[in-house]
């Protein structure tokens, strides 16, 4: 399964500066820890009036997709969300 960057490239879009920097630092973290890195952003700072911006059961599919591409043992998970359902978070952590 292709990731966001691969799909954007195939559609003829170029990554934004923030995408470039995020990938650059993810690679640096990965080199240090020797684990893959997953960033998870919910967009809560851009869309504060929207519902469903926290960690909940609907996030599992995204994490399953992200994990399908991981090749090394272990993963570093960097979250940027306003919190969420502890049961959903526990299920995601167990899956990872």
Secondary structure, DSSP 8 states (H G I E B T S, - for coil): ---HHHHHHHTT----HHHHHHHHHHHHHHHHHSSEEEEEE--TTT-TT-S--SB-GGGHHHHHHHHTT--SS-EEEEEESS-B-HHHHHHHHHH-
